[in-house]
Amino acid sequence: LAHLEDWLRQEADLAGKTVLETGETSLAEAVAAARSPQLWGGRQLIVLWLGERLKAAELAPLGQYLKAPSASTCLVLVALKLKPKDVQGHSLWKVLQEQEAALGFPRLREGELPAWLEREAKRQGKTLGPGAARLLMEVGGFNLADLHQELEKLILYTGAEPTITPADVTQLGSHSRTHTIFELVEALGQSRPDKALKVLDRLLELGEPPALILVMIARQVRLLLRTREGLKKRLSTEALAQELGVYKNVAEKLQRQAAGFRLGQLQGHLIRLHVADQNLKTGMAAPRLLLEKVVLDLCPLPALKKLPGVH
């Protein structure tokens, strides 16, 4: 939107901008405003937010408008929460595409990310060695902003070296927040409180706020809970990834981790995390001690075996 507005100001004699919101303004009113020229001439920009709230019957004015859109108006409908599959099957989307007036920003598929990373690295004068892009996804997650940040770190880390190797990714990626939270949950699933506490220390050293660590653990536990339910339904990895809204690679990790937990155990963990969150917000205990208690509650120490003859 910012780029569009800048271009209109520089190249198209933008004279006015109006920002509207669905709920307060109907689409019919927005279209009427689009058809009304500026009093002193020039082009106008009209932005209608929360377009996802519009029901099918309310879209009729847009269909009519597209048959003869105003040459002096740039009308933008923003619908952040619409799913691509719901949009792409709509007749209006096809009309917009034919007029080159539709822009979709879907999330890249897992298989498209390595090529994207290689292009980004090349643009900055680096080459990603064989397997480095995949490994970067393993340790850095699948969010483009996070991946770009990790790539920037690797570029600085490798200095004058022209190639970023998998060893570079492993060395630097061991400090990635996404990788570390997976490690923490893996340790919980393996009943390894010693490892879990070490990983928790690393997260705190990375400067992660205790409240955010709790949120990340809770999110992971919810995903594991849904994964267990998916395993009961015998969903394939691909179907599970689609249901959870994650990449296939992440779904595979979740399936592996979920095997270390019982369904009731995960439900109990969520309750403990909720209580811990309340205690953290009310200052019931020092944040580090509270987080260590959470880890031990979620991953209890193994029972000591009785020695023969000792009671």
C-alpha positions in Angstrom: 0.0 0.0 0.0 2.8 2.4 0.8 4.6 1.6 -2.5 1.3 2.1 -4.4 0.6 5.5 -2.7 4.2 6.7 -3.3 3.9 5.8 -7.0 0.5 7.5 -7.3 1.9 10.7 -5.8 5.0 10.7 -8.0 3.5 9.4 -11.3 -0.3 9.8 -11.3 -1.1 13.2 -9.8 -2.6 11.8 -6.6 -4.9 14.5 -5.2 -6.7 12.7 -2.3 -6.7 9.6 -0.2 -9.7 8.1 1.7 -9.4 5.2 4.2 -12.7 3.3 4.9 -13.5 0.2 7.0 -16.0 -2.6 6.2 -18.8 -2.4 8.9 -18.7 1.3 9.1 -18.9 1.7 5.3 -20.7 -0.6 2.8 -19.1 -1.7 -0.4 -21.8 0.1 -2.3 -20.8 3.4 -0.6 -17.1 2.8 -1.3 -18.0 2.2 -5.0 -20.1 5.3 -5.1 -17.2 7.3 -3.7 -14.9 5.7 -6.3 -17.2 7.0 -9.1 -17.3 10.5 -7.7 -14.4 12.6 -9.1 -12.2 14.9 -7.0 -13.6 18.4 -6.8 -10.3 20.0 -8.0 -9.4 17.1 -10.4 -6.5 14.7 -10.1 -6.5 11.1 -9.0 -7.9 9.7 -5.8 -7.0 6.6 -3.7 -9.7 4.8 -1.8 -8.7 2.0 0.6 -11.4 -0.3 2.1 -10.1 -2.4 4.9 -11.5 -5.7 6.4 -12.8 -6.9 3.0 -12.9 -10.4 4.4 -16.1 -9.4 6.3 -18.0 -8.9 3.0 -20.5 -11.7 2.3 -21.1 -13.0 -1.2 -24.3 -11.0 -1.7 -22.6 -7.8 -0.7 -20.0 -8.1 -3.6 -22.5 -7.3 -6.3 -21.6 -3.6 -6.5 -18.0 -4.5 -7.1 -19.0 -6.8 -10.0 -20.9 -3.8 -11.6 -18.1 -1.4 -10.9 -15.5 -3.7 -12.7 -17.5 -3.4 -15.9 -16.6 0.3 -16.1 -14.2 1.3 -13.4 -13.4 5.0 -12.8 -10.3 6.1 -14.6 -9.5 8.7 -11.9 -9.8 6.4 -8.9 -7.6 3.7 -7.5 -9.9 1.5 -5.4 -8.2 -1.0 -3.1 -9.9 -3.7 -1.1 -7.7 -5.2 1.6 -8.7 -8.7 2.9 -5.9 -10.0 5.0 -7.7 -13.0 6.5 -9.1 -14.6 3.3 -7.7 -18.0 2.4 -6.2 -18.3 -1.1 -8.4 -21.3 -2.0 -11.6 -19.3 -1.1 -10.4 -16.3 -3.2 -9.0 -18.1 -6.3 -12.3 -19.9 -7.0 -14.4 -16.7 -6.9 -15.6 -15.3 -10.2 -14.6 -11.7 -9.2 -11.0 -12.8 -8.7 -10.9 -14.1 -12.3 -12.2 -10.8 -13.6 -9.6 -8.9 -11.5 -6.8 -11.2 -12.9 -7.9 -10.6 -16.5 -7.7 -6.9 -15.8 -4.3 -7.3 -14.1 -5.8 -5.8 -11.0 -5.4 -8.6 -8.5 -2.3 -9.3 -6.4 -2.1 -12.4 -4.2 0.5 -12.8 -1.5 0.2 -16.6 -0.6 2.8 -18.2 1.6 5.5 -20.0 -0.3 5.3 -23.8 -0.3 7.9 -25.8 1.4 9.4 -26.9 -1.9 9.8 -23.3 -3.1 11.8 -22.1 -0.1 15.2 -23.5 -1.0 15.2 -21.8 -4.4 14.1 -18.5 -2.7 16.9 -18.8 -0.2 19.4 -19.5 -3.0 18.2 -16.4 -5.0 18.4 -14.2 -1.9 22.0 -15.4 -1.2 23.0 -14.9 -4.8 21.6 -11.4 -4.8 24.0 -10.6 -1.9 27.0 -12.2 -3.6 26.9 -15.6 -1.8 26.3 -19.2 -2.9 24.5 -21.6 -0.7 26.3 -25.0 -0.8 24.5 -28.3 -1.4 22.0 -29.0 1.4 22.6 -25.6 3.1 19.2 -24.2 2.2 17.4 -27.2 3.5 19.4 -27.2 6.7 18.7 -23.5 7.2 15.0 -24.3 7.0 15.5 -27.0 9.6 17.1 -24.7 12.1 15.5 -21.4 11.2 11.9 -22.4 10.6 9.7 -21.5 7.6 8.8 -17.8 8.2 10.3 -15.7 5.4 11.3 -12.8 7.7 13.1 -15.2 10.1 14.8 -17.0 7.3 15.9 -13.8 5.8 17.3 -12.7 9.1 19.2 -16.0 9.6 20.6 -15.6 6.0 21.8 -12.1 6.8 23.6 -13.5 9.9 25.2 -16.2 7.9 26.4 -13.7 5.3 28.1 -11.6 8.0 29.4 -14.8 9.7 31.1 -16.2 6.6 32.8 -12.9 5.7 34.8 -13.0 2.5 34.0 -16.7 1.9 31.9 -17.0 -1.3 30.0 -20.1 -0.2 27.8 -20.7 2.8 28.2 -24.4 3.8 26.0 -26.7 5.8 28.6 -26.6 8.6 28.2 -22.8 8.8 24.4 -23.2 9.1 24.8 -25.8 11.8 27.3 -23.6 13.8 25.2 -20.5 13.6 21.8 -22.2 13.6 22.3 -23.9 16.9 21.4 -20.5 18.4 18.2 -20.1 16.4 15.1 -19.5 18.6 12.9 -21.8 16.4 15.5 -24.6 16.5 15.9 -24.2 20.3 12.2 -24.4 21.1 12.0 -27.6 19.0 14.9 -28.9 21.0 13.2 -28.0 24.3 10.0 -29.8 23.4 11.9 -32.8 22.1 13.7 -33.0 25.5 10.3 -32.9 27.2 9.0 -35.7 25.0 12.2 -37.8 25.8 11.8 -37.2 29.5 15.2 -35.5 29.6 14.9 -32.8 32.2 18.7 -32.2 32.2 18.7 -31.4 28.5 15.5 -29.4 28.7 17.0 -27.2 31.4 20.1 -26.6 29.4 18.0 -25.6 26.4 15.9 -23.3 28.6 19.2 -21.6 29.7 20.2 -21.1 26.1 16.8 -19.5 25.3 17.2 -17.1 28.2 20.8 -16.3 27.1 19.5 -15.5 23.7 17.4 -12.8 25.4 14.0 -14.4 25.0 11.5 -12.9 27.4 10.2 -15.5 29.9 6.5 -14.7 28.9 7.4 -15.4 25.2 9.1 -18.7 26.1 5.9 -19.8 27.8 3.9 -18.8 24.8 6.2 -20.7 22.5 6.0 -23.9 24.7 2.2 -23.6 24.9 1.9 -23.2 21.1 4.1 -26.3 20.6 2.1 -28.3 23.1 -1.2 -27.3 21.3 0.3 -28.4 18.0 1.4 -31.7 19.6 -2.2 -32.1 20.9 -3.7 -31.6 17.5 -1.0 -33.9 16.0 -2.1 -36.7 18.4 -5.7 -36.2 17.3 -4.5 -36.3 13.7 -2.7 -39.6 14.4 -5.9 -41.0 15.8 -7.6 -40.1 12.5 -4.7 -41.7 10.7 -4.0 -38.6 8.7 -1.1 -38.7 6.3 1.8 -36.2 6.9 0.6 -34.1 4.0 -3.0 -34.0 5.3 -1.8 -33.2 8.9 0.4 -30.4 7.6 -2.6 -28.9 5.8 -4.8 -29.2 8.9 -2.3 -27.6 11.2 -1.3 -24.9 8.7 2.4 -25.9 8.8 4.9 -27.1 6.3 5.4 -30.9 5.7 8.8 -30.8 7.3 7.3 -29.4 10.5 4.5 -31.9 10.5 7.1 -34.7 10.3 8.9 -33.3 13.4 5.6 -33.0 15.2 4.6 -36.6 14.4 7.9 -37.7 15.8 7.6 -35.6 18.9 3.9 -36.5 19.6 4.9 -40.1 19.9 6.6 -39.2 23.2 3.4 -37.9 24.8 0.0 -39.3 25.8 -3.1 -37.3 25.0 -4.1 -36.7 28.6 -0.5 -35.8 29.4 -0.5 -33.0 26.8 -3.9 -31.7 28.1 -2.4 -31.6 31.6 0.6 -29.7 30.3 -1.7 -27.0 28.8 -3.3 -26.5 32.2 0.1 -26.2 34.0 1.2 -23.7 31.4 -1.9 -21.6 31.9 -1.3 -21.6 35.7 2.4 -20.7 35.1 1.4 -17.8 32.8 -0.9 -16.4 35.6 1.9 -16.7 38.2 4.4 -15.0 35.9 2.0 -12.1 35.2 1.3 -11.6 38.9 4.9 -11.9 40.0 4.4 -15.0 42.1 8.0 -16.1 41.6 11.2 -15.1 39.8 10.8 -15.7 36.1 13.8 -18.1 35.7 12.7 -20.2 38.7 9.2 -20.3 37.5 10.3 -21.5 34.0 12.5 -24.1 35.5 9.6 -25.4 37.6 7.5 -25.5 34.4 10.1 -27.6 32.7 10.3 -30.0 35.6 6.5 -30.2 35.9 6.3 -31.0 32.2 9.3 -33.4 32.3 9.5 -34.9 35.8 12.8 -36.3 37.1 12.9 -40.1 36.7 12.1 -42.0 40.0 15.1 -43.2 41.9 15.5 -47.0 42.0 15.7 -48.5 45.5 19.0 -50.1 46.4 18.8 -53.7 47.7 18.5 -53.7 51.5 17.8 -50.0 51.7 14.4 -48.9 52.9 
